Amino acid sequence: MSGKTISELTNEELLDKRKKAKNANIISAVLIGFFVGIAVFSAIKKGLGFFTFFPLIFVFMLMRNQSEAKELDKEIKSRNLHF
């Protein structure tokens, strides 16, 4: 599967990749909640500072990686597959 674009994947590969992306999305959601919690706790206890904004950088990075799952969903819908 390396080097293939999403449109070049077979139906089975596409569904398998979507299943893996769904698991990664759950892990990302937990991490985002954890990092936001750290930022809020830091802001309440110590005010605005480095540890308030540093975890939010990771939140931004995790949210940027969510675009592949959206592309997979579009391709699955265009092929009328069900996951």
N, C-alpha and C positions, 0 to 999 in steps of 0.2 A: 504494500500500500504506500510505500514511501515514494514521493515524487508525483503521485497522482493527485489531480484536482478532484474536488467533490463531485463534479459532473462525470468524471471518468470512473468512479467507483461502481461496482456491481451493487445490486439491491441488497444482497446479504452483507457486503462490506459496509454499506451505508447504514444499515440498521445496527450493525455491531458497533460502528463508530459512534452512532447516536446514543446507544446504551452506555458506552464508556463516558461520553460527554455528559450524560445525565448524572452519573455518579460523581463526576468532577464538579458539576454545578452544585450538588449537595454539599460537598466538601468546601467549595468556595463560599457558599452561603454561611456555613458555620464559621469560617475564618473571618468573613466580613463582619459578622455579628460580634465576634471576639475582639477584633481590632476597633470597632466602633465603641464597644464597651470600655476598652482600655482608654480610648481618647476621652470619653465622657467622664470616666472615673478620674483621670488625670486633670481634666478641666475643673472638676468639682473640688478635688483635694488641694491642688497646687496652682490653680489658675491656668491661664494660657501660657504655653511654653513649648519646648521641643517635643516632649512626650505627648502633647495633645495633638500635634500635627503629624508626627512621624508615623503612627499607625494608619493615619488616613491616606498616606502615600501608598501603602500596601493595598488599601481598599480600592483606590483608583486603578492600580495595576491589575487586581483581580477582576474588576468590572470590565476592563478593556478586553480580557480574554474570553468574554462571553459571546463575542460576535460569531465565532465558529459554530456554536450551537444553533444560532439563528439561521445561518447559511445551511446547515444540515436540515433543519426543519423545513426550510423553503424547498430544498431539493426533494425531500421525502414527500411533501405535499404535491409537488409537480409530477412525481411518478405515481401518485395515488397509492402510496404504501401506508401501512398502519404500524405503529410501534407501540 
